[in-house]
């Protein structure tokens, strides 16, 4: 049986949208550059280096950068004993990426975020980063959880576009 070429071409074009799309694979250089953003974030808090910290973000305006926490259930239940209207994920405009560095700079005590189990996914233009974290003030672990960032690659390099994170603390049901 002979199928004319135009029929095969038409059939191939019809099937093309059904095939899975494959994003460009990340390069070691992209992953290394993103790892450097993570390390610069970490060390800028330790060193109270606001200019370096601010350079890591897509914008210097809090309203342009997603920044959201979610309370773990046991922690939230404890908070509700004093504040019954507390919710898991409340948008608090004063809780943003700038307030984090401003608080670190304003206090004499050391501040540090520690990151573990880091996973980076990128196609070379956009990236997602996830990791477990613990936040330490004056050497004492205050809270911990899971954090996820979205980054975009700009002409100035990789920039953080959004941050979401869970919060667990001494009120939480289990420490990790």
N, C-alpha and C positions, 0 to 999 in steps of 0.2 A: 504494500500500500504506500502510495506516495502522497505526502502532504505538501501543498505548495508553500513556498518560503514566506509569503505574505501571511498565511494562516499561522505559521509558527511564530512569526514576529508579533502578530496581534496577540496570540496566546501568551507569549512571554511578557508582553507589556501589561496584559491583564493580571498576570500572576505577580508581577513585580511589587505592587503594594502589599501583598500578603507575606512577603519575605521579611524576616526580622531586620531591623536597622541596627547597624553596629557603629557605635561611637568610636572615634579615633582613640587609640590606646594612649594612656598616659606615658610620658617619657620619664626616665630617671631624673632628668633636669627639672621637670615640673614637680615631681614628688619632692625632690631636694629643696626647691624654692618654697614649697608649701611648708615643709618641715622647718625651714628657716623662719617663716612667719609665726609658726607655733612657738618656736624658741624665743623669738624676739618679743612676742606677747608675754611669755613667762618672765623673761629677764627684765623687761621694761617695768613690770610691777615690782620686782625685787629692788631694782635700781631707782625706782620712783622717777622714771624717765618718760615724762609725758610727751615730748616731741616724737620720740621713736614710737611709742604706743599709738599715738594719733595717726602716724603715717601708715599704720597697718590696716586702716579702715577705708572703705570705698568713699566715704564722705565724712566730714567733720561735724555734721549736723545730726543730733540724736534722732530726729524724726525720720531720717533717711536710712538708719541702720536698725534692722529688726533685733530686738533684745528682749527675750522673754524667759521667765522661769516658771516652773511647775512644781508645786509642793507635793511631796510624797504623802500618801493618805494618813499615816499615823501622825506625822508632823502637823498636817492640816487639822486633824481632829483635836490635837492639843491646842493649836492656835485658836480654834473655835470656842474653846472654853472661856477665853477672855474676849474674843472678838467673833461673835456668832455669825456675822455676815461675811467672814473670810471665805474665799473661793480658791480652787486649785491653781488657776492661772489668771490672775488679775493683772491687767496692764497698769503699771505704775510709771508715769512719765519720768519721775525723778530717778527711777532705776534704769540706768542706761550705761552704755560703754564709757561715757565721759565721767559719770559719777564714780565708777570703779577706780579709775586712775586718780581722780581728784582726791578720793578718800585715802588712797595709798600714799599720795604725795603729802597730804595734810597731816598724817600721823607720823610720829617718830618711830613707832614700832614696825618691825618688818612685816611685810605681806608677801605671800607666795601662793601661786596656783601650781599644783603638781599634776602632771598628766600621765596616764597609763593606758595601755591597750589601744594605742592610736591606730586608726584606720583612715586611709586617704583614698578617695576615688575621684578621678578627673579624666576629662577628655582633652585637656590642654587649654581649654577656655573657661570652663566652670569646674568647680570642685566641691566636694563635701568632705568634711573631716569630722570624725567622731572619736570620742575618747572618754574614759573615766577620769574624773578629776577629784582633787581634794583641795580645799582652800584653807590656808593656815595664816593666822594672825599672831604675831609674836611667838611663833613656833608651835602654837596650839591649833590642832585641826578643828575648825569650826563647822564646816559643812562639806558635803561631798555629793557626788551623783554622776550623771552621764551628761555630756555636753556635745552639741553638734553645731558645726559652723558651715555656712555656705560662703564660698569665695568666688571671685571673678578675676580673670587675668586681664589687666589693663595695660596700657602703654608704660605705666610706671611699675608693673609687676603685679603679683597676686595681692588682692585686697579682700578683707573680711566684709561680707555684705549682710550677714545675719548670724545671730547666735541664739540658740535655745538650750536650756539646761534644766535638769531636775535638781531639786534640793532635798537632801536628807541631812539630818543633824541628830543631836543626842536624843531628841524626841521621837525619832524614827524607829520603826519596828526592827530594823536590822542594819548593822553597820557593814559597809563594804570597803 
